[in-house]
Amino acid sequence: MAIAAGTPSSGPTLRIAQRVPRTEAEGPGVRYALWVQGCPLRCPGCCNPEMFATERGTVETVEALAQAILATPGIEGLTLLGGEPFSQPGPAAALCERVRAAGLSIMVFTGHTLAELRAQARDDVDRLLATVDLLVDGRFEKDQPETARRWIGSRNQVMHFLTGRYAQDDACFTAPNTAEVHFVGGKLVINGWPALADRLRP
């Protein structure tokens, strides 16, 4: 059930668009993938334009999300996508802190560059960055599709290894991209590499 934003007893809330509790298409290992709702960047050709609008999606407490993630067996970590995770940095940080404290890894996709995020000099942005093991940054450029690197949308984007949790020369980062089909909450969800995912959609 969605919780109204701003309810005093609810704690921090995050507006989300979609989730896949177990996926191997959104980062290293088996991961819980959570797409946040809302993106001010609106890159042309984005594969998730339905996630641009800030008023769509559902609002859930960080506590409920954390409990759901930590109750999912056999996952290596949490991946935040969007939408734009850094459009909700405070609650996203609170969620990632809970998950990381339990020993899981954190991967975040953002349309901002790491330099842009650091230049904001905002405590909530810095707090979220401090939880991240892997950050994929930069606007999606539809005229520069990436074909060699895994989990990267366009050639301008960079994967930053912000902790020692993963190594750039790990074989998982050069394996082929994949797409998946899931039933989540009674809905068909197709996620993973956009070019492959599009072929699976009706």
Phi, psi and omega in degrees: 000136180288142178254133181295134178297140176088359176296122189305322185272358188276341185077187181301144179234154180230133177271120184241155181255323190195155174216151170227111186294333179219115181214148173247012184255003186232035179134178185295138176072194175272126189229156169269119182254132182229120178264122177276155180263137176105127177209120178281346186279320173050057181298132176301134180085005178305142181280352181232054183297336178293350179261007178291312189294132183283342184270355181271184180080192178234151180257125181228152179287148175301321181298315180295319178296316180299317180297319180295318180295313184288343177272357181275116186285147169075016179266151180269332183184185180247135172245127175256128178227192178191202017051190182227106181303328182279004170278348176227059191293324182297301179295327177297320178296317180299319178294312183295325177298317179298314184292317182291326178297336178274002176098003180271157179270162181235128173235136182228135172257129179222147175278345175281154170277158178300321179297320179296318180296315180294327181291340178295335179050046179252134182300320183290324177293314179297324179296318178294315179302325183294344180267349195271129173274316180233128177237124172257119188238164174108149178299149172282127179248105186296337180272002179233056183298136177274131181241349185255320186267139181284142175068014179248130184279316181222158191297335181286341185284152186233138171263119181258125176268095190273347175225180178272012184296323180234154178242140184299333182270007176296138184299336182296336184277353177242004177290161180296149174289153182226165172228155184224158174238128181227155166253116182235119179059035180080005181244146174280123179238125176248122182224167180117206184300120189305319182297322178284319181299322181298328180290336181273344183281144180293000000 
